Amino acid sequence: MDEIESLLKETVTTSLLALFLSLSLVGCADTPEKLENDVTETNKVTVADHIDYEAEAALDNQVYDPFEGINRTMWDLNYNYLDPYIARPAAIAYVDYVPVPVRSGLANFFANLEEPASMVNSLIMLNPENAATHFNRFWFNTVFGLGGLIDIATAANIPSPGQREFGDSLGSYGVGNGPYFMVPLYGPITLREGTGDIVDGLYFPLNLLTFWQSAGKWALEGLEKRAALVPQESILDDSPDPYIFTRDAYIQYKNFRATGGATVDEEPQEEAFSDEFLDEVDND
């Protein structure tokens, strides 16, 4: 455990970047060719893959966005200032100057920390097979993969069934997304996801992380995910309303995760709620 804490403490120096990472944003600078090549070797974020364009109009009846005016103001701040001048350049620099093996090792290590939470959530979602897979991946990579730095489990034909969060578990039982928020310096989130992230943080070994260690983890994961969005920036730039496009993509993606691909008919929620909705929170 001392070795794990030592490794995590090395990420503290990057934690300040976490304040400026918004995974939903795209900027306007040119994309280096190296970035597009390197991003494919680690995590991919394919927002467009989770948009059902034929059903996009119907989605408006499913999205509860009572603070759209404020959310649009926060979107403008993120989209026009924080992302193009801070988050995007930081992500490109990270991909350009940090060797792929180092990035892959960190990504594997952080993903391994989330396996126990995914196991519990798979059980909640009545999927014992996936729960067993997450359990096997965790102990296998922890013991034989240097604490998770090397994804030995995948090489041993134990592929990941995909991360499962408590927000997904709630959604699988019909709990709605709740109010939608565009958080400055962070990005989109719903009440369900924010609550789920707090619960997931209570599971071992995520519960052992300090605030700054968690922030460093989120920052590095955010750099990878933001870099992976670069090839998709034109999709957002060409949309008639980038705010609506991002919101609908986000809600559809969360519905997809909660239902395993099935369609969710979710009615708008009218009740009041508490302003305390954050953590990740993605953050992941």
C-alpha positions, 0 to 999 in steps of 0.5 A: 500500500505504501508503494501505491500511495507513493505512486499516487503522490507523484500525481499531485503536481498535476492536480492543479490541471484538474481545475481546468479540464472539461471533458465536454469541450473542444477548442479551435487550434490545429491538431498535431498529427502526432496527437491523432496517432498517439490517442488511438493507443489509449482510451478513446472517447467517441461522443458521436457514437452515442448520438441517435440522430433520428431520435434526437428530437424526442430526447428533448422530452427526456432531458430535465434542464431547469437551469438552461440559462445558467448552464449556457453561460457556463458553457460559453465560459468553458467552450470559448475560454477555459478549453481552448486556452487551458484544457486543450493545450494541456492535453495536447502537450501531455500526449506529445511529451509523455511516452505512450508506455507511461500513459498506458501504465497510468491509465491501466493503474487508475482503471484497476482502482475502479474494478472493485466498484464496477464489481459491486455495481455489476452485482447491483445490476444483477450481472454476476458474470461481469462482477466475477470478471471485474473481481478476477481482473482486479486481483490478477492485475494487482498481483501479476501486473505490478499493482495494475500498471500492466493489464495482464488480465486482458492478455490472459483473455480476461477482457474488461466488460466496461466500467460500471458506476453507481449512477448506472446502477440507479439508472438500470432500476429506472431512476432518472438522470435528474437535473442537468448541470454544466459545471464551470471548469468541469463540464456536464453532470446530472444529479444521478451521476454526481450522487453515483460518483460519491458512492463509488468513492466509498469503495475500496481502494478508491476510499483510500485516496486523499482529495489531492490524489483523487484530483491527480487521478482525475486530471490525468484521466481527463487529459487522455479523454480530452485529447481523444476528443480532438478528432471529433471537434469538427462535429461539435463546431458544425452543429447548429447548437453545440450546447444542445448537441453536448447535452443530448450526447451526454444524456444519451450516453448515460442512458446507454450505460444504464440500460446496456443499449436499451432505450430509456423512456424517461419523463422530465422531473419537476420536483425541487432538488438540493444545490449540492450535486457535486463531487464527478463527480467522470470524472469519471 
